Amino acid sequence: MTPALSSALAEMKADWDVLKGRLGFNNPDAYGTTVSLRRENFRVVPGSDGDNAWKDILQRSRVPDLLADQDVQRYCLQIDNAAAYLSRASC
């Protein structure tokens, strides 16, 4: 038996209420702080002058299986194999 639509919506709302604070939707930054991996971590020049360098960095950072990365498994919430999810959903 499937749950009623109202219970599914209530669960989604409860999840959103938890997440919106973490994502900063209800907790704005008064200082206007932004973070840029491109500029601050990798020191790539902003604008079209640094586009090729940024593309190279992104290409080198690609991995064949994100789920095999130990940091992803440890720190990312609710990351799962989509194929396993789809097979469960079709039951």
PDB file of N, CA, C and O in Angstrom:
ATOM      1  N   MET A   1       0.838  -1.166   0.000  1.00  0.00           N
ATOM      2  CA  MET A   1       0.000   0.000   0.000  1.00  0.00           C
ATOM      3  C   MET A   1       0.891   1.241   0.000  1.00  0.00           C
ATOM      4  O   MET A   1       1.856   1.312   0.761  1.00  0.00           O
ATOM      5  N   THR A   2       0.581   2.193  -0.829  1.00  0.00           N
ATOM      6  CA  THR A   2       1.387   3.408  -0.914  1.00  0.00           C
ATOM      7  C   THR A   2       0.856   4.460   0.049  1.00  0.00           C
ATOM      8  O   THR A   2      -0.347   4.526   0.301  1.00  0.00           O
ATOM      9  N   PRO A   3       1.739   5.273   0.580  1.00  0.00           N
ATOM     10  CA  PRO A   3       1.282   6.316   1.499  1.00  0.00           C
ATOM     11  C   PRO A   3       0.464   7.367   0.760  1.00  0.00           C
ATOM     12  O   PRO A   3       0.593   7.541  -0.452  1.00  0.00           O
ATOM     13  N   ALA A   4      -0.356   8.043   1.497  1.00  0.00           N
ATOM     14  CA  ALA A   4      -1.181   9.087   0.907  1.00  0.00           C
ATOM     15  C   ALA A   4      -0.304  10.256   0.469  1.00  0.00           C
ATOM     16  O   ALA A   4       0.800  10.447   0.981  1.00  0.00           O
ATOM     17  N   LEU A   5      -0.799  11.015  -0.461  1.00  0.00           N
ATOM     18  CA  LEU A   5      -0.062  12.170  -0.980  1.00  0.00           C
ATOM     19  C   LEU A   5       0.251  13.170   0.121  1.00  0.00           C
ATOM     20  O   LEU A   5       1.337  13.750   0.138  1.00  0.00           O
ATOM     21  N   SER A   6      -0.666  13.377   1.024  1.00  0.00           N
ATOM     22  CA  SER A   6      -0.448  14.363   2.085  1.00  0.00           C
ATOM     23  C   SER A   6       0.719  13.967   2.988  1.00  0.00           C
ATOM     24  O   SER A   6       1.474  14.835   3.424  1.00  0.00           O
ATOM     25  N   SER A   7       0.881  12.684   3.274  1.00  0.00           N
ATOM     26  CA  SER A   7       2.002  12.269   4.124  1.00  0.00           C
ATOM     27  C   SER A   7       3.329  12.434   3.390  1.00  0.00           C
ATOM     28  O   SER A   7       4.333  12.798   4.002  1.00  0.00           O
ATOM     29  N   ALA A   8       3.342  12.171   2.088  1.00  0.00           N
ATOM     30  CA  ALA A   8       4.565  12.360   1.302  1.00  0.00           C
ATOM     31  C   ALA A   8       4.932  13.841   1.249  1.00  0.00           C
ATOM     32  O   ALA A   8       6.105  14.194   1.373  1.00  0.00           O
ATOM     33  N   LEU A   9       3.934  14.708   1.065  1.00  0.00           N
ATOM     34  CA  LEU A   9       4.191  16.145   1.035  1.00  0.00           C
ATOM     35  C   LEU A   9       4.643  16.660   2.395  1.00  0.00           C
ATOM     36  O   LEU A   9       5.509  17.532   2.467  1.00  0.00           O
ATOM     37  N   ALA A  10       4.074  16.138   3.465  1.00  0.00           N
ATOM     38  CA  ALA A  10       4.479  16.544   4.812  1.00  0.00           C
ATOM     39  C   ALA A  10       5.932  16.149   5.081  1.00  0.00           C
ATOM     40  O   ALA A  10       6.679  16.907   5.699  1.00  0.00           O
ATOM     41  N   GLU A  11       6.325  14.980   4.623  1.00  0.00           N
ATOM     42  CA  GLU A  11       7.707  14.535   4.801  1.00  0.00           C
ATOM     43  C   GLU A  11       8.668  15.417   3.994  1.00  0.00           C
ATOM     44  O   GLU A  11       9.741  15.783   4.475  1.00  0.00           O
ATOM     45  N   MET A  12       8.269  15.751   2.764  1.00  0.00           N
ATOM     46  CA  MET A  12       9.100  16.627   1.939  1.00  0.00           C
ATOM     47  C   MET A  12       9.240  18.011   2.582  1.00  0.00           C
ATOM     48  O   MET A  12      10.321  18.599   2.550  1.00  0.00           O
ATOM     49  N   LYS A  13       8.164  18.529   3.162  1.00  0.00           N
ATOM     50  CA  LYS A  13       8.217  19.839   3.820  1.00  0.00           C
ATOM     51  C   LYS A  13       9.139  19.797   5.035  1.00  0.00           C
ATOM     52  O   LYS A  13       9.921  20.721   5.262  1.00  0.00           O
ATOM     53  N   ALA A  14       9.044  18.731   5.804  1.00  0.00           N
ATOM     54  CA  ALA A  14       9.920  18.596   6.978  1.00  0.00           C
ATOM     55  C   ALA A  14      11.387  18.538   6.551  1.00  0.00           C
ATOM     56  O   ALA A  14      12.245  19.153   7.184  1.00  0.00           O
ATOM     57  N   ASP A  15      11.670  17.802   5.485  1.00  0.00           N
ATOM     58  CA  ASP A  15      13.040  17.741   4.965  1.00  0.00           C
ATOM     59  C   ASP A  15      13.503  19.118   4.508  1.00  0.00           C
ATOM     60  O   ASP A  15      14.634  19.517   4.786  1.00  0.00           O
ATOM     61  N   TRP A  16      12.642  19.841   3.812  1.00  0.00           N
ATOM     62  CA  TRP A  16      12.993  21.172   3.320  1.00  0.00           C
ATOM     63  C   TRP A  16      13.241  22.141   4.477  1.00  0.00           C
ATOM     64  O   TRP A  16      14.166  22.951   4.419  1.00  0.00           O
ATOM     65  N   ASP A  17      12.424  22.063   5.522  1.00  0.00           N
ATOM     66  CA  ASP A  17      12.599  22.945   6.670  1.00  0.00           C
ATOM     67  C   ASP A  17      13.977  22.768   7.305  1.00  0.00           C
ATOM     68  O   ASP A  17      14.561  23.732   7.801  1.00  0.00           O
ATOM     69  N   VAL A  18      14.490  21.554   7.291  1.00  0.00           N
ATOM     70  CA  VAL A  18      15.830  21.290   7.825  1.00  0.00           C
ATOM     71  C   VAL A  18      16.890  21.831   6.871  1.00  0.00           C
ATOM     72  O   VAL A  18      17.858  22.457   7.302  1.00  0.00           O
ATOM     73  N   LEU A  19      16.706  21.590   5.581  1.00  0.00           N
ATOM     74  CA  LEU A  19      17.728  21.949   4.607  1.00  0.00           C
ATOM     75  C   LEU A  19      17.826  23.440   4.320  1.00  0.00           C
ATOM     76  O   LEU A  19      18.921  23.936   4.054  1.00  0.00           O
ATOM     77  N   LYS A  20      16.719  24.166   4.366  1.00  0.00           N
ATOM     78  CA  LYS A  20      16.790  25.563   3.938  1.00  0.00           C
ATOM     79  C   LYS A  20      17.703  26.393   4.824  1.00  0.00           C
ATOM     80  O   LYS A  20      18.303  27.356   4.346  1.00  0.00           O
ATOM     81  N   GLY A  21      17.825  26.051   6.093  1.00  0.00           N
ATOM     82  CA  GLY A  21      18.789  26.738   6.943  1.00  0.00           C
ATOM     83  C   GLY A  21      20.221  26.401   6.578  1.00  0.00           C
ATOM     84  O   GLY A  21      21.091  27.271   6.590  1.00  0.00           O
ATOM     85  N   ARG A  22      20.467  25.148   6.255  1.00  0.00           N
ATOM     86  CA  ARG A  22      21.812  24.730   5.867  1.00  0.00           C
ATOM     87  C   ARG A  22      22.234  25.373   4.553  1.00  0.00           C
ATOM     88  O   ARG A  22      23.408  25.691   4.361  1.00  0.00           O
ATOM     89  N   LEU A  23      21.285  25.562   3.656  1.00  0.00           N
ATOM     90  CA  LEU A  23      21.594  26.133   2.346  1.00  0.00           C
ATOM     91  C   LEU A  23      21.591  27.655   2.363  1.00  0.00           C
ATOM     92  O   LEU A  23      21.983  28.282   1.379  1.00  0.00           O
ATOM     93  N   GLY A  24      21.160  28.249   3.450  1.00  0.00           N
ATOM     94  CA  GLY A  24      21.209  29.686   3.594  1.00  0.00           C
ATOM     95  C   GLY A  24      19.996  30.423   3.060  1.00  0.00           C
ATOM     96  O   GLY A  24      20.038  31.646   2.931  1.00  0.00           O
ATOM     97  N   PHE A  25      18.920  29.723   2.745  1.00  0.00           N
ATOM     98  CA  PHE A  25      17.736  30.390   2.214  1.00  0.00           C
ATOM     99  C   PHE A  25      17.020  31.219   3.274  1.00  0.00           C
ATOM    100  O   PHE A  25      16.452  32.267   2.965  1.00  0.00           O
ATOM    101  N   ASN A  26      17.044  30.762   4.503  1.00  0.00           N
ATOM    102  CA  ASN A  26      16.399  31.524   5.572  1.00  0.00           C
ATOM    103  C   ASN A  26      17.424  32.127   6.526  1.00  0.00           C
ATOM    104  O   ASN A  26      17.071  32.600   7.607  1.00  0.00           O
ATOM    105  N   ASN A  27      18.673  32.109   6.131  1.00  0.00           N
ATOM    106  CA  ASN A  27      19.752  32.574   6.971  1.00  0.00           C
ATOM    107  C   ASN A  27      20.729  33.391   6.121  1.00  0.00           C
ATOM    108  O   ASN A  27      21.863  32.961   5.910  1.00  0.00           O
ATOM    109  N   PRO A  28      20.307  34.560   5.630  1.00  0.00           N
ATOM    110  CA  PRO A  28      21.148  35.297   4.682  1.00  0.00           C
ATOM    111  C   PRO A  28      22.453  35.776   5.308  1.00  0.00           C
ATOM    112  O   PRO A  28      22.533  36.011   6.514  1.00  0.00           O
ATOM    113  N   ASP A  29      23.454  35.913   4.480  1.00  0.00           N
ATOM    114  CA  ASP A  29      24.765  36.392   4.901  1.00  0.00           C
ATOM    115  C   ASP A  29      24.779  37.916   4.828  1.00  0.00           C
ATOM    116  O   ASP A  29      24.691  38.484   3.739  1.00  0.00           O
ATOM    117  N   ALA A  30      24.888  38.573   5.962  1.00  0.00           N
ATOM    118  CA  ALA A  30      24.842  40.033   6.011  1.00  0.00           C
ATOM    119  C   ALA A  30      26.063  40.669   5.353  1.00  0.00           C
ATOM    120  O   ALA A  30      26.020  41.842   4.982  1.00  0.00           O
ATOM    121  N   TYR A  31      27.140  39.920   5.205  1.00  0.00           N
ATOM    122  CA  TYR A  31      28.375  40.473   4.653  1.00  0.00           C
ATOM    123  C   TYR A  31      28.501  40.254   3.148  1.00  0.00           C
ATOM    124  O   TYR A  31      29.439  40.760   2.531  1.00  0.00           O
ATOM    125  N   GLY A  32      27.581  39.518   2.552  1.00  0.00           N
ATOM    126  CA  GLY A  32      27.655  39.263   1.114  1.00  0.00           C
ATOM    127  C   GLY A  32      28.835  38.400   0.727  1.00  0.00           C
ATOM    128  O   GLY A  32      29.404  38.570  -0.352  1.00  0.00           O
ATOM    129  N   THR A  33      29.208  37.481   1.589  1.00  0.00           N
ATOM    130  CA  THR A  33      30.363  36.629   1.359  1.00  0.00           C
ATOM    131  C   THR A  33      30.083  35.625   0.243  1.00  0.00           C
ATOM    132  O   THR A  33      29.040  34.972   0.226  1.00  0.00           O
ATOM    133  N   THR A  34      31.014  35.514  -0.671  1.00  0.00           N
ATOM    134  CA  THR A  34      30.932  34.498  -1.715  1.00  0.00           C
ATOM    135  C   THR A  34      32.236  33.708  -1.724  1.00  0.00           C
ATOM    136  O   THR A  34      33.278  34.203  -1.296  1.00  0.00           O
ATOM    137  N   VAL A  35      32.166  32.507  -2.205  1.00  0.00           N
ATOM    138  CA  VAL A  35      33.332  31.647  -2.295  1.00  0.00           C
ATOM    139  C   VAL A  35      33.463  31.192  -3.737  1.00  0.00           C
ATOM    140  O   VAL A  35      32.476  30.803  -4.362  1.00  0.00           O
ATOM    141  N   SER A  36      34.662  31.237  -4.262  1.00  0.00           N
ATOM    142  CA  SER A  36      34.901  30.813  -5.630  1.00  0.00           C
ATOM    143  C   SER A  36      36.084  29.860  -5.660  1.00  0.00           C
ATOM    144  O   SER A  36      37.213  30.257  -5.370  1.00  0.00           O
ATOM    145  N   LEU A  37      35.829  28.602  -6.010  1.00  0.00           N
ATOM    146  CA  LEU A  37      36.931  27.649  -6.163  1.00  0.00           C
ATOM    147  C   LEU A  37      37.862  28.094  -7.274  1.00  0.00           C
ATOM    148  O   LEU A  37      39.082  27.958  -7.182  1.00  0.00           O
ATOM    149  N   ARG A  38      37.258  28.630  -8.329  1.00  0.00           N
ATOM    150  CA  ARG A  38      38.055  29.060  -9.484  1.00  0.00           C
ATOM    151  C   ARG A  38      39.068  30.131  -9.085  1.00  0.00           C
ATOM    152  O   ARG A  38      40.253  30.011  -9.396  1.00  0.00           O
ATOM    153  N   ARG A  39      38.612  31.167  -8.405  1.00  0.00           N
ATOM    154  CA  ARG A  39      39.510  32.284  -8.069  1.00  0.00           C
ATOM    155  C   ARG A  39      40.312  32.040  -6.806  1.00  0.00           C
ATOM    156  O   ARG A  39      41.514  32.303  -6.784  1.00  0.00           O
ATOM    157  N   GLU A  40      39.676  31.545  -5.754  1.00  0.00           N
ATOM    158  CA  GLU A  40      40.329  31.497  -4.449  1.00  0.00           C
ATOM    159  C   GLU A  40      41.146  30.230  -4.217  1.00  0.00           C
ATOM    160  O   GLU A  40      42.210  30.292  -3.602  1.00  0.00           O
ATOM    161  N   ASN A  41      40.676  29.103  -4.690  1.00  0.00           N
ATOM    162  CA  ASN A  41      41.415  27.869  -4.455  1.00  0.00           C
ATOM    163  C   ASN A  41      42.437  27.601  -5.552  1.00  0.00           C
ATOM    164  O   ASN A  41      43.589  27.271  -5.273  1.00  0.00           O
ATOM    165  N   PHE A  42      42.004  27.746  -6.803  1.00  0.00           N
ATOM    166  CA  PHE A  42      42.890  27.408  -7.918  1.00  0.00           C
ATOM    167  C   PHE A  42      43.599  28.619  -8.517  1.00  0.00           C
ATOM    168  O   PHE A  42      44.469  28.464  -9.374  1.00  0.00           O
ATOM    169  N   ARG A  43      43.232  29.830  -8.070  1.00  0.00           N
ATOM    170  CA  ARG A  43      43.870  31.070  -8.518  1.00  0.00           C
ATOM    171  C   ARG A  43      43.806  31.238 -10.040  1.00  0.00           C
ATOM    172  O   ARG A  43      44.771  31.680 -10.662  1.00  0.00           O
ATOM    173  N   VAL A  44      42.672  30.886 -10.626  1.00  0.00           N
ATOM    174  CA  VAL A  44      42.474  31.058 -12.062  1.00  0.00           C
ATOM    175  C   VAL A  44      41.936  32.462 -12.301  1.00  0.00           C
ATOM    176  O   VAL A  44      41.035  32.921 -11.599  1.00  0.00           O
ATOM    177  N   VAL A  45      42.489  33.129 -13.283  1.00  0.00           N
ATOM    178  CA  VAL A  45      42.107  34.501 -13.605  1.00  0.00           C
ATOM    179  C   VAL A  45      40.641  34.540 -14.027  1.00  0.00           C
ATOM    180  O   VAL A  45      40.218  33.713 -14.835  1.00  0.00           O
ATOM    181  N   PRO A  46      39.849  35.486 -13.496  1.00  0.00           N
ATOM    182  CA  PRO A  46      38.445  35.575 -13.900  1.00  0.00           C
ATOM    183  C   PRO A  46      38.304  36.042 -15.355  1.00  0.00           C
ATOM    184  O   PRO A  46      39.201  36.671 -15.916  1.00  0.00           O
ATOM    185  N   GLY A  47      37.160  35.715 -15.938  1.00  0.00           N
ATOM    186  CA  GLY A  47      36.887  36.133 -17.311  1.00  0.00           C
ATOM    187  C   GLY A  47      37.405  35.144 -18.335  1.00  0.00           C
ATOM    188  O   GLY A  47      37.829  34.037 -18.001  1.00  0.00           O
ATOM    189  N   SER A  48      37.364  35.562 -19.574  1.00  0.00           N
ATOM    190  CA  SER A  48      37.728  34.660 -20.674  1.00  0.00           C
ATOM    191  C   SER A  48      39.217  34.321 -20.668  1.00  0.00           C
ATOM    192  O   SER A  48      39.616  33.306 -21.240  1.00  0.00           O
ATOM    193  N   ASP A  49      40.045  35.154 -20.031  1.00  0.00           N
ATOM    194  CA  ASP A  49      41.482  34.862 -19.982  1.00  0.00           C
ATOM    195  C   ASP A  49      41.787  33.561 -19.242  1.00  0.00           C
ATOM    196  O   ASP A  49      42.752  32.876 -19.577  1.00  0.00           O
ATOM    197  N   GLY A  50      40.982  33.214 -18.246  1.00  0.00           N
ATOM    198  CA  GLY A  50      41.233  32.005 -17.468  1.00  0.00           C
ATOM    199  C   GLY A  50      40.348  30.831 -17.830  1.00  0.00           C
ATOM    200  O   GLY A  50      40.431  29.779 -17.196  1.00  0.00           O
ATOM    201  N   ASP A  51      39.500  30.987 -18.836  1.00  0.00           N
ATOM    202  CA  ASP A  51      38.548  29.922 -19.171  1.00  0.00           C
ATOM    203  C   ASP A  51      39.218  28.599 -19.525  1.00  0.00           C
ATOM    204  O   ASP A  51      38.780  27.544 -19.065  1.00  0.00           O
ATOM    205  N   ASN A  52      40.271  28.641 -20.336  1.00  0.00           N
ATOM    206  CA  ASN A  52      40.938  27.391 -20.731  1.00  0.00           C
ATOM    207  C   ASN A  52      41.589  26.700 -19.536  1.00  0.00           C
ATOM    208  O   ASN A  52      41.527  25.477 -19.414  1.00  0.00           O
ATOM    209  N   ALA A  53      42.213  27.481 -18.657  1.00  0.00           N
ATOM    210  CA  ALA A  53      42.829  26.897 -17.465  1.00  0.00           C
ATOM    211  C   ALA A  53      41.763  26.261 -16.572  1.00  0.00           C
ATOM    212  O   ALA A  53      41.975  25.177 -16.028  1.00  0.00           O
ATOM    213  N   TRP A  54      40.626  26.928 -16.421  1.00  0.00           N
ATOM    214  CA  TRP A  54      39.535  26.401 -15.600  1.00  0.00           C
ATOM    215  C   TRP A  54      38.968  25.120 -16.201  1.00  0.00           C
ATOM    216  O   TRP A  54      38.685  24.166 -15.476  1.00  0.00           O
ATOM    217  N   LYS A  55      38.803  25.093 -17.506  1.00  0.00           N
ATOM    218  CA  LYS A  55      38.311  23.880 -18.175  1.00  0.00           C
ATOM    219  C   LYS A  55      39.282  22.726 -17.975  1.00  0.00           C
ATOM    220  O   LYS A  55      38.857  21.589 -17.771  1.00  0.00           O
ATOM    221  N   ASP A  56      40.593  23.005 -18.032  1.00  0.00           N
ATOM    222  CA  ASP A  56      41.600  21.958 -17.804  1.00  0.00           C
ATOM    223  C   ASP A  56      41.512  21.417 -16.384  1.00  0.00           C
ATOM    224  O   ASP A  56      41.601  20.208 -16.171  1.00  0.00           O
ATOM    225  N   ILE A  57      41.339  22.299 -15.422  1.00  0.00           N
ATOM    226  CA  ILE A  57      41.223  21.875 -14.020  1.00  0.00           C
ATOM    227  C   ILE A  57      39.987  20.990 -13.841  1.00  0.00           C
ATOM    228  O   ILE A  57      40.056  19.942 -13.199  1.00  0.00           O
ATOM    229  N   LEU A  58      38.871  21.414 -14.406  1.00  0.00           N
ATOM    230  CA  LEU A  58      37.641  20.619 -14.300  1.00  0.00           C
ATOM    231  C   LEU A  58      37.797  19.259 -14.972  1.00  0.00           C
ATOM    232  O   LEU A  58      37.338  18.249 -14.439  1.00  0.00           O
ATOM    233  N   GLN A  59      38.435  19.226 -16.126  1.00  0.00           N
ATOM    234  CA  GLN A  59      38.633  17.964 -16.843  1.00  0.00           C
ATOM    235  C   GLN A  59      39.528  17.017 -16.045  1.00  0.00           C
ATOM    236  O   GLN A  59      39.253  15.819 -15.975  1.00  0.00           O
ATOM    237  N   ARG A  60      40.599  17.546 -15.442  1.00  0.00           N
ATOM    238  CA  ARG A  60      41.505  16.712 -14.640  1.00  0.00           C
ATOM    239  C   ARG A  60      40.831  16.193 -13.366  1.00  0.00           C
ATOM    240  O   ARG A  60      41.255  15.183 -12.805  1.00  0.00           O
ATOM    241  N   SER A  61      39.797  16.876 -12.918  1.00  0.00           N
ATOM    242  CA  SER A  61      39.122  16.500 -11.670  1.00  0.00           C
ATOM    243  C   SER A  61      38.055  15.434 -11.863  1.00  0.00           C
ATOM    244  O   SER A  61      37.499  14.934 -10.884  1.00  0.00           O
ATOM    245  N   ARG A  62      37.763  15.081 -13.090  1.00  0.00           N
ATOM    246  CA  ARG A  62      36.726  14.084 -13.348  1.00  0.00           C
ATOM    247  C   ARG A  62      37.185  12.709 -12.885  1.00  0.00           C
ATOM    248  O   ARG A  62      38.362  12.365 -12.994  1.00  0.00           O
ATOM    249  N   VAL A  63      36.249  11.933 -12.369  1.00  0.00           N
ATOM    250  CA  VAL A  63      36.532  10.571 -11.925  1.00  0.00           C
ATOM    251  C   VAL A  63      35.546   9.628 -12.606  1.00  0.00           C
ATOM    252  O   VAL A  63      34.420  10.028 -12.900  1.00  0.00           O
ATOM    253  N   PRO A  64      35.945   8.385 -12.861  1.00  0.00           N
ATOM    254  CA  PRO A  64      35.041   7.462 -13.549  1.00  0.00           C
ATOM    255  C   PRO A  64      33.822   7.062 -12.718  1.00  0.00           C
ATOM    256  O   PRO A  64      32.743   6.840 -13.268  1.00  0.00           O
ATOM    257  N   ASP A  65      33.990   6.968 -11.390  1.00  0.00           N
ATOM    258  CA  ASP A  65      32.878   6.562 -10.537  1.00  0.00           C
ATOM    259  C   ASP A  65      32.888   7.401  -9.266  1.00  0.00           C
ATOM    260  O   ASP A  65      33.696   7.164  -8.369  1.00  0.00           O
ATOM    261  N   LEU A  66      32.001   8.372  -9.190  1.00  0.00           N
ATOM    262  CA  LEU A  66      31.940   9.262  -8.043  1.00  0.00           C
ATOM    263  C   LEU A  66      31.625   8.510  -6.753  1.00  0.00           C
ATOM    264  O   LEU A  66      32.095   8.888  -5.680  1.00  0.00           O
ATOM    265  N   LEU A  67      30.833   7.450  -6.858  1.00  0.00           N
ATOM    266  CA  LEU A  67      30.457   6.682  -5.670  1.00  0.00           C
ATOM    267  C   LEU A  67      31.636   5.916  -5.069  1.00  0.00           C
ATOM    268  O   LEU A  67      31.576   5.507  -3.909  1.00  0.00           O
ATOM    269  N   ALA A  68      32.699   5.719  -5.836  1.00  0.00           N
ATOM    270  CA  ALA A  68      33.877   5.004  -5.333  1.00  0.00           C
ATOM    271  C   ALA A  68      34.802   5.918  -4.528  1.00  0.00           C
ATOM    272  O   ALA A  68      35.699   5.430  -3.841  1.00  0.00           O
ATOM    273  N   ASP A  69      34.599   7.218  -4.601  1.00  0.00           N
ATOM    274  CA  ASP A  69      35.447   8.171  -3.883  1.00  0.00           C
ATOM    275  C   ASP A  69      35.135   8.112  -2.391  1.00  0.00           C
ATOM    276  O   ASP A  69      33.979   8.242  -1.989  1.00  0.00           O
ATOM    277  N   GLN A  70      36.164   7.916  -1.572  1.00  0.00           N
ATOM    278  CA  GLN A  70      35.981   7.766  -0.131  1.00  0.00           C
ATOM    279  C   GLN A  70      35.423   9.038   0.520  1.00  0.00           C
ATOM    280  O   GLN A  70      34.604   8.964   1.436  1.00  0.00           O
ATOM    281  N   ASP A  71      35.871  10.203   0.041  1.00  0.00           N
ATOM    282  CA  ASP A  71      35.365  11.461   0.612  1.00  0.00           C
ATOM    283  C   ASP A  71      33.887  11.647   0.296  1.00  0.00           C
ATOM    284  O   ASP A  71      33.129  12.125   1.141  1.00  0.00           O
ATOM    285  N   VAL A  72      33.476  11.282  -0.888  1.00  0.00           N
ATOM    286  CA  VAL A  72      32.065  11.395  -1.270  1.00  0.00           C
ATOM    287  C   VAL A  72      31.227  10.475  -0.386  1.00  0.00           C
ATOM    288  O   VAL A  72      30.181  10.876   0.123  1.00  0.00           O
ATOM    289  N   GLN A  73      31.690   9.247  -0.209  1.00  0.00           N
ATOM    290  CA  GLN A  73      30.958   8.295   0.631  1.00  0.00           C
ATOM    291  C   GLN A  73      30.854   8.796   2.070  1.00  0.00           C
ATOM    292  O   GLN A  73      29.835   8.595   2.732  1.00  0.00           O
ATOM    293  N   ARG A  74      31.907   9.446   2.547  1.00  0.00           N
ATOM    294  CA  ARG A  74      31.935   9.866   3.948  1.00  0.00           C
ATOM    295  C   ARG A  74      31.182  11.170   4.210  1.00  0.00           C
ATOM    296  O   ARG A  74      30.496  11.292   5.224  1.00  0.00           O
ATOM    297  N   TYR A  75      31.303  12.145   3.305  1.00  0.00           N
ATOM    298  CA  TYR A  75      30.802  13.482   3.601  1.00  0.00           C
ATOM    299  C   TYR A  75      29.520  13.887   2.870  1.00  0.00           C
ATOM    300  O   TYR A  75      28.867  14.844   3.288  1.00  0.00           O
ATOM    301  N   CYS A  76      29.146  13.206   1.816  1.00  0.00           N
ATOM    302  CA  CYS A  76      27.961  13.610   1.052  1.00  0.00           C
ATOM    303  C   CYS A  76      26.721  12.914   1.602  1.00  0.00           C
ATOM    304  O   CYS A  76      26.718  11.703   1.820  1.00  0.00           O
ATOM    305  N   LEU A  77      25.680  13.690   1.819  1.00  0.00           N
ATOM    306  CA  LEU A  77      24.436  13.147   2.340  1.00  0.00           C
ATOM    307  C   LEU A  77      23.604  12.545   1.210  1.00  0.00           C
ATOM    308  O   LEU A  77      23.471  13.135   0.138  1.00  0.00           O
ATOM    309  N   GLN A  78      23.065  11.401   1.459  1.00  0.00           N
ATOM    310  CA  GLN A  78      22.108  10.741   0.580  1.00  0.00           C
ATOM    311  C   GLN A  78      22.631  10.517  -0.833  1.00  0.00           C
ATOM    312  O   GLN A  78      21.861  10.609  -1.789  1.00  0.00           O
ATOM    313  N   ILE A  79      23.917  10.227  -0.986  1.00  0.00           N
ATOM    314  CA  ILE A  79      24.404   9.867  -2.311  1.00  0.00           C
ATOM    315  C   ILE A  79      24.234   8.364  -2.447  1.00  0.00           C
ATOM    316  O   ILE A  79      24.609   7.594  -1.563  1.00  0.00           O
ATOM    317  N   ASP A  80      23.669   7.970  -3.560  1.00  0.00           N
ATOM    318  CA  ASP A  80      23.315   6.569  -3.742  1.00  0.00           C
ATOM    319  C   ASP A  80      23.459   6.216  -5.208  1.00  0.00           C
ATOM    320  O   ASP A  80      23.541   7.095  -6.065  1.00  0.00           O
ATOM    321  N   ASN A  81      23.488   4.949  -5.485  1.00  0.00           N
ATOM    322  CA  ASN A  81      23.532   4.452  -6.847  1.00  0.00           C
ATOM    323  C   ASN A  81      22.149   4.615  -7.471  1.00  0.00           C
ATOM    324  O   ASN A  81      21.187   4.021  -6.984  1.00  0.00           O
ATOM    325  N   ALA A  82      22.028   5.398  -8.526  1.00  0.00           N
ATOM    326  CA  ALA A  82      20.728   5.670  -9.155  1.00  0.00           C
ATOM    327  C   ALA A  82      20.102   4.404  -9.710  1.00  0.00           C
ATOM    328  O   ALA A  82      18.879   4.262  -9.674  1.00  0.00           O
ATOM    329  N   ALA A  83      20.896   3.490 -10.219  1.00  0.00           N
ATOM    330  CA  ALA A  83      20.351   2.252 -10.763  1.00  0.00           C
ATOM    331  C   ALA A  83      19.676   1.432  -9.664  1.00  0.00           C
ATOM    332  O   ALA A  83      18.614   0.849  -9.882  1.00  0.00           O
ATOM    333  N   ALA A  84      20.288   1.392  -8.499  1.00  0.00           N
ATOM    334  CA  ALA A  84      19.667   0.665  -7.367  1.00  0.00           C
ATOM    335  C   ALA A  84      18.377   1.338  -6.957  1.00  0.00           C
ATOM    336  O   ALA A  84      17.394   0.666  -6.646  1.00  0.00           O
ATOM    337  N   TYR A  85      18.370   2.664  -6.952  1.00  0.00           N
ATOM    338  CA  TYR A  85      17.157   3.415  -6.593  1.00  0.00           C
ATOM    339  C   TYR A  85      16.049   3.137  -7.600  1.00  0.00           C
ATOM    340  O   TYR A  85      14.904   2.900  -7.216  1.00  0.00           O
ATOM    341  N   LEU A  86      16.382   3.164  -8.876  1.00  0.00           N
ATOM    342  CA  LEU A  86      15.375   2.958  -9.908  1.00  0.00           C
ATOM    343  C   LEU A  86      14.808   1.541  -9.848  1.00  0.00           C
ATOM    344  O   LEU A  86      13.617   1.335 -10.081  1.00  0.00           O
ATOM    345  N   SER A  87      15.665   0.565  -9.535  1.00  0.00           N
ATOM    346  CA  SER A  87      15.163  -0.809  -9.449  1.00  0.00           C
ATOM    347  C   SER A  87      14.240  -0.984  -8.253  1.00  0.00           C
ATOM    348  O   SER A  87      13.282  -1.755  -8.317  1.00  0.00           O
ATOM    349  N   ARG A  88      14.522  -0.265  -7.144  1.00  0.00           N
ATOM    350  CA  ARG A  88      13.639  -0.337  -5.981  1.00  0.00           C
ATOM    351  C   ARG A  88      12.318   0.369  -6.272  1.00  0.00           C
ATOM    352  O   ARG A  88      11.260  -0.088  -5.838  1.00  0.00           O
ATOM    353  N   ALA A  89      12.374   1.480  -7.004  1.00  0.00           N
ATOM    354  CA  ALA A  89      11.180   2.275  -7.275  1.00  0.00           C
ATOM    355  C   ALA A  89      10.203   1.545  -8.195  1.00  0.00           C
ATOM    356  O   ALA A  89       8.995   1.778  -8.141  1.00  0.00           O
ATOM    357  N   SER A  90      10.730   0.668  -9.031  1.00  0.00           N
ATOM    358  CA  SER A  90       9.861  -0.020  -9.978  1.00  0.00           C
ATOM    359  C   SER A  90       9.143  -1.214  -9.367  1.00  0.00           C
ATOM    360  O   SER A  90       8.291  -1.814 -10.022  1.00  0.00           O
ATOM    361  N   CYS A  91       9.462  -1.571  -8.141  1.00  0.00           N
ATOM    362  CA  CYS A  91       8.816  -2.716  -7.485  1.00  0.00           C
ATOM    363  C   CYS A  91       7.397  -2.414  -7.088  1.00  0.00           C
ATOM    364  O   CYS A  91       6.716  -3.272  -6.526  1.00  0.00           O
TER     365      CYS A  91
END
